[in-house]
Amino acid sequence: MTSAGMTGASGAATAPARPASVIPPRGPLPAPVRPRGPRAPRRPRPGAPLLAADVLAAAAVVLAVPAGPAPFLAPALLLGLNGAAGLYRPAPTATALDELPRLLGHAALAWCAAEILLAGARSPAALLLLIAAHTALAAAARAAGHLARRRAARARPAPVLVVGTGRAGQRVAAVLAQRPEYGMRPVGLVGPVPQRLPELCPLPVLTSRRDISGAVGRGGVRDVVFARPPQDALVRLFWARGCTVWLMAADPAAAPGALRPVGHVWGFVCRRLAPPPRRRAGRVAKRALDIAVAGLALAAVAPLLGLCALAVRLSDGPGVLFRQVRIGEDGRPFVMLKFRTLRPTDESEAATRWSIADDRRISPVGRLLRRSSLDELPQLWNVLRGDMSLVGPRPERPHFVERFSRIHPGYADRHRVPVGLTGLAQISGLRGDTSIEDRTRFDNLYIETWSLWQDVVIVLRTTTACFRFGGGR
């Protein structure tokens, strides 16, 4: 059972009701966005055939070139350069001919770097021949990869959101709906409710971040198209949820010149808005930290886990672990583990009762586990599985997520990152019976100011707090 607080939850219960945020369309709806229900299955990544093509070309080069370390290092460098340049996140109309200049440049850089680093003895002519052969093989393989990608996209176009409810947004949505060869199927418009309902392409209009989270989390949306000048806050919101963001404009001058054009979609200039490299690398680093720390911690505290389990079994009987559905990143439900400190009367009590901190049914063993936060240790397994992160907003039960999302602006934004075992709010004293509004503010502050070092600091401060027996109050 959660030990989160009530203050702020009850105080804002009388807030005025919001108007409906989804305007039903007129006429048939190509693909409705469902804010409820099970999460849609993830589509295959569009760059997978291209990565496979580069690997096959690299393998052919390794087999054809005489033995030595350079034929292994150069293809590896080439794959890294292609990935950094976004060649595995292709534009809807990308072709191997469009990519040929960059493929040639990457091949030249990779082979020259490999020769320099490994003190190779190839002549300039042999090196040029290798670069040309590798480029030709890669271009031919990627041409086949693009063909496979376009066929798959046409057969199963990706659901996309179009940002912009004016005529430009409706026009972009209509083009995408009528042209399945681009592999995008619009399922909703994002923005203020228009004075006139969409006519060119009747779709639901999403006006709140909560609706956006539902479309991305359970509707399976992984691509977003801006048909208007992008707003930084909204772009960051989609980046945080792992979406690829595109800008499509009828006027080439309407798109920022700093963004590299990557093609067109039926005459609309199409540019990909790439997140800063730090954000992508940070996501990988955060997950690596989770796996390393959770794995080592589980091995180190295995005897302690056994002692806690034995104490719970002797004190409270069978059923050592308590399993409860919580809401994670993008609104995905998962089963969170804890040591049992109280046996609820029924499932309804477990799902809807807010705090059990003062419940007399808690045994002395259960109270000790809660005050020392040892009851949370099984969640290290959730972290290792990827349900949670070490640091992030604390997960809550569906009943309270629904309630707090209605009452507190910004609460649903907490779910744009993985939920955590601990967080900035918790080390700031916002545990137990404390304000949900304050927690929401701290959680969103953590997301906007994230750094890997901040995660390390929060983990260290949480460990210190556990030794002071500050949990479960």
N, C-alpha and C positions, 0 to 999 in steps of 0.2 A: 504494500500500500504506500501511496506517496506521502511525503512529509511536507509538501508544499503548503503555502499559506493562503488564507482567505482574504486578507486585507486587500482592498482594491477590486477583488472579484465581486463582492457583494455591494461595495460602495457605488459601483457604476451600473448596477443592474437596472436602473431606471432610465438609462440613456435612450433617447428617441430612436425608434426603429428606422432603419435605412430603407430607401426605396429599392425596389427590385433592381438588381444590377445586371441582369441578363434580359435583353429585349427579344422576345420570340420572333422569329422571321416569318415573313409571308411566303407561302409556297413551299415546295419541298426543300428539305435541308440535306445537303450532300453528306455531311458527317457531323452529328451533334457532338458538342463538347460536354462530357458528363462529369460534373464536379463530384459526383459520388460514385461508389462502386469500386470494383477491383482495379488495380493498376493495369494499364494496357501493356502488352508485351513490348519489349524493346525491339526496334527494327535493326537489321544488320547495319553496321557503319558503312557509309558510301565509299570510304577510302579503303575498305578491306580488299577489293579486287586490285586496286592500284598498288597496295603494299605487297600483295602476292606477286604481282607482275615484276616489281623491283627485286624481290627476293629471287625469283626465277632467273632474271637477267644476271644478278650477282652470282648465282650458283653456276650459270653457264660460263661466266668469266673465270671463276675459280677453277673450273674443270679444264678450261682451255689454256690458261696461262701456265707457264712452267712453275714448278714448285718454288715456294718462298713465302715469307710473311706478308709481303705487300698485297698479293691478290686477296688476302683475307681482310686486311685492314682497310683498304680502299673502298670495297663495297659497303663495309660497316659505316665508314665516314659518309659515304654517299647517301645511305638510308637516313642517317641523322640530319644531313643537310636538307634532304627532301622534306623530312618531317618538319624541320624548323621553318621552311619556306611555305608551309601550308599545302604541299602537294598531295597530302592525304586527306585534305578537307576541300575537295574540288568544288568549283562553281558549277551550277546546273548545266552550263554549255561548254565546259572545259573539254579540250581535245589534246591529244598527244602533240600535234603540231604547235598549238599554243604554248605548250610546256617545253618545247625543244630547246630554246635558248637557255632556259634555266637548267635543264638536264645536262646540256653541254658544259655550262659553267660549273655545275656541281661535280661532274665527272672529272673535269680538269683539276679543280681544287682538291678533290679527294685523292686522285692518283699522284699529284705533285706532292701533297702533304705526306702521303704514305712513303714515297721515295725518299723524301728529305728525312723523315723521322727514322726510317729504317736503313738509312745510308745505302739505298739501292744503287745498282751499277748499270741501269738501263740507259741506252742512248736516247737522245731527244727524239729521234725518228721512231724508236720502239715505243716510247712513252706516248707520242702523238697517236700512233696506231692503236694502242690500248684505249686511250680516251675516246677515239672515234668509234671503235668497236663496242665499247661499253655503252656509249650514248645511243648507238643504233639499236643494240639489243634492248636497252631500256625503253626507247621510244616505241619499238615494235610491240614489246610486251604490254606497255601502258596503253597502246591503241586498243589491244584486245581487252584490257581491263576496263577502259572507258566504255567500250561497247557492251560488256557485261553489266557495268554499272547502270548505263542508260536503260537497258532492257529491264533490269530489276526495278529501277525507279518508275518506269512506265507501268509495269505490272502492279507495283505496290507503292504508289506515291506517298510521300511522307506527310503526315498532318502538320500544318503550319498555322501560326497565328499571324494576322496582318495588322500591324499597328497603324491606325489611322481610320477614322470612321467617315471622313469626308469623301468627296468624289474621287480623289486620287487613290485612297485606300480601297474603295469599292471597285475601281477600275483594275487595280493590281490583283485584287482577289478574283475578279471575273476572268482575267487573263489566265491566272494559275488554274482556276477550275476548268476552263475550256481547253487548256493545253497540257494534258497529262504527260507529254514528253519531257517536261521540265522536272517531273518527279515531285511536285509539291501539290498538296490538296488542302486548300484553306478550310479551316473549321471554325474560325471565329475572328471578329474584328475587335481590336483593343483601342479604347479611347472613350471620350465623352459620348453620351447618347446624341446621335445626330437629330437635327430638326425634322428630317425626313428619313423614314426607315430605309435601310439598304434596298436598292432596286436592281442594280447591276448584278449583284451576287448576294442574295438574301442569306444572311448568317446571323448567329447570335452576337450581341455586342457585350463585351466584357469590360466593366468599368472599374473593378476593384482588384487589388492584388490577391485577394482570396480566390477570386474566379480564375485569375491567371495561374495561381499555384495549383488549382484543381486541374486546369487544362494541361499543365506541364507534368504534374505528378501522376495523375490517373488517366488523363486523356492521351498520353503518349507523345505529346508535342516535343520535338527536339530542334525545330527550326522556326525562327521568327523573322518576318519581313517587315521592315519599316518603310512605309510609303509616305512618310513625312520626316522632317529633320529630327534626328534621334535625340532624345533627352537622356542625359548622362545617368540619372537615377534609374530610369527604366531599362537602359542598356545593361547597367551593372546588375540589375535584378535578374535579367535573363542569363547573363554570363554566370552568375552565382548558381543558377539552376542547371548549368551544363548545356545551354542551348547555343546553337550556331545562329548568329545574328547577321542578317543581310539588309542592305539598303538598296531599294529600287526606286528610281526616279525617271520621269519622262524627259527631264532636262538634265543633260550631263553636268551642267554648271551648278545644279542644285545639290550635288553630292560634294562633300568636303574633298578638296584636292589632295589632302594628305593620305587619303585612302586609295589604295591601288585598285584600278578597275579590273574586274575579273570576267567581264563578258556582258551579255545582255540577256534579258528575258522578254522575247517578243517586242524588242525595241526599247524596253526599259533598261537603263544602265543598271548593272547589278554589281555591287561591291560588298565584300565581306568585312564586317566590323570585328576585328580580332581583339580578344582581350590582351592586356599586357602580358608579356612572357612570365613575369613574376607570379601572376595569378595562376597560370597553368602549372608552372613548376611548383608553386606553393601547394597546390592540391596533391600533387604526387608526393611531395616531401611530408605533408601532413599524414597521408596514409602510411608512408614508410615508417614514420615515428610511431603511429598507432600499432602497427604490426610488431615492431621491434620491442616497444615498451610492454605491450600487453602480453606478448609471448614470453618475454623474460620474467615479467611479474607473475604470470600464472605458474611458471616453473619454480620461482622463488618462494611463493606463498602456498604451494601445494600442501605442505604439512599443516599450515594454518587453516586452509580451506577444509581439510579433513577434520581438524579439531572443532571448527565451527559447526560442521555438519553433524558430528557426533553429539555436540552439546544441544543442538536443536532437536535431534532425534530423541535424546534422553529427556529433555525438558517438555517438549510439545508433541511428541509422538511422530508417527510416520508423516511423510510429505515434507522433506527438508527444504526443497526449493519451491519458491513462489513464482509462478509464471503469470505474466499480465501483458495484455496488448497495449502497446504505446504507439504514438505517432512519431515517425522519423522524418528524414529528409524528403522534401516534396510531398509530404502528406502520406508517405507509405507506412502502413502498419507493420509492426514486428512484435515478436514476443520477447519481452525483457525478463531477465532472471534476477532474483534476489534470494537471500536466505529468508525463510519464513519466520516472521516475528509475531504474527497473529493469524489465526484461522478465521476468515470472514464467515458470516452467517450464510451468505449465498453469493452468487456471481454479481447480482445487482449491487450489493453493498461494496464489493471489491471494485466495481466499475464507477460508482457514483459518490462514494463517501470521500470527503476531501482529506481529512487528517485523522490519524489514529494515535497521535502523539500522547494523549492523555487517557487512552483507553485502558481500563483496568484489566482487560483480558490479556494484555501483554505480559509475558512471564519475565522474571528477572534476567534470564538469558537473552530473551528478545530485546529487552530494554538496553542491555549492555551492547548487543550487536548494533542497535540503532545509534546509540550515543557515540560509539567508536567508528561508525560507518562501515563496520565489517560486513553488514548485511548486503552492501553494494558490491562486494568483491566478485560474485559470479558474473557481473556485467563485463568483466574483462573478456569473457568468452564472447559476449555480444560485440565488443570492440574488435576482437580478432576475426570474427565472422564478417565484419563490415556493416552490421546493423547500426553501430554507434561509432563515435570517435572518442578519444580520451577527453578532449575538450570541445565544448559546444553547448548550445542551449539544452537544458534538461528536458527529456521527453515527457510528455503528459498523456493521459488517457483520452480516448476519442471524445468521451462525454464532455470533458473540460476543455479540450481543444476547440470543440464546436462553440461552447459557451464563451470562452475568453476571446475567440476570434470575432464574435459579435460585439463584445463589450469594449475591448481594448484595441484601438487603432495600432497597427504594426505588429500585433501578436502573430498573425499568420506569416509575417516576414521572417520569423525565427526559423522557419522550416526550409529556408533556401540553402542551408548548409547541413551537414550531418549533425545529429543531436549528440550530446556528450555525457560522459561519466561525471564530469564536473564542468564548471564554467566560471566566467567572470562574475556573474551574479552571485554564485555560491561563495566564492572566496571574499566577496564584498559584504557578506553577512546576510544575504537574501536567501535564507533557508527557513524552513518551518513556516510559521504563521506570519508571512511578510507579504508586501504589496506585489501583486501581479503586474501592475503598471510599471513599478520600478524594475522588476525583473525583465519585462519586455524591453525597456529602455537600455538596460545593461547588455542584454543579449544582442540587440541590434548594434550597439556600440562595438561589441566584440567582433561582430561580423564585418563591420565597415573598417575597423582598424586592425584586422588580423595580421599577425606575423608568427612565424614558427617559434621565435624566441618567446613571444607572449604565451604560446601554448606551454612551453617548457616551464616558464615562471608559474603559470596557473597550476600545473601538475605539482610542482615543488611546494607551493603554498597550500594546496589541498592536502598533501601528505603531512605537512606540519600540523594542519588543523585537525587531522584525524587523531594524532597523538595527544591533542588537547581535549579529546572527547567532546567535540562540539557538534556532532551530528544528531539528527533525530529529535531536535527540540521543537 
